[in-house]
Every structure is written in structure tokens, then in C-alpha cells.
Amino acid sequence: EVQLVESGGGLVQPGGSLMLSCAASGFSFSSSAMSWVRQAPGKGLEWVSSIYGYIRNTNYAGSVKGRFTISTDNAKNTLYLQMSSLRAEDTAVYYCAKGGNSRFESWGQGTQVTVSS
């Protein structure tokens, strides 16, 4: 029932920007905590950011703070991750996940972000 579909990934040069989107369905999006997690090649999952609560508070991993912005459009049931000042270390598959506080109930198929050149 729960469906999360990421999009917006691609190849970008260091210092560039990219906007990721996650189309959500099958649950009450507006009342759900949502997160972005990523997995670099050969590494485990790394939490990136979460948005939660009535006023949609946000948290960020130290590695992306000041460069990434998480947001939602509740009318469209869509989660976003605006990424700026991208670095090679940001190269990973980015996943949209329902939940927060390390309790991720479900996630999408992921979208590849490659920062190179």
C-alpha cells in the first residue's frame, strides 16, 4: 500500500545543485515523519535528514547541514531534498523513507546521485 518513488538524481559537477523528489502514496503523508537516507558504494545506510511534527521540524546530518534542505508539499504528497554545494562524498543512492528517529517503516527504490568531474 505504501509507495515511495524517488526521482531527480543524476550526474552533477562538484559545487553544483540538484533537487530530489519523493512522490508518496498509500498513507497519511501530512501527519507522517519523513526522511532521506543514502548509501554510498560499498557502504551502509547513512541518515541524511528528517522532517516531522505538526510544524514540520527538520534535522540534518552534520555532513550536509547548511548545504541540503528538506521540505514537503503536502498538497502534492511530495518530499523534497534540495542539495547545493555538492561534493564527491555526496555520491550515493538516495532513498526516501517513511518515519524518523531511525525507525524507517518503508522506503522507495532510490535514485542515484553522482558528483564527479
Secondary structure, DSSP 8 states (H G I E B T S, - for coil): --EEEEE--EEE-TT--EEEEEEEESS-GGGS-EEEEEE-TTS-EEEEEEEETTTTEEEE-TTTTTTEEEEEEGGGTEEEEEE-S--GGG-EEEEEEEEETTEEEEE---EEEEE--
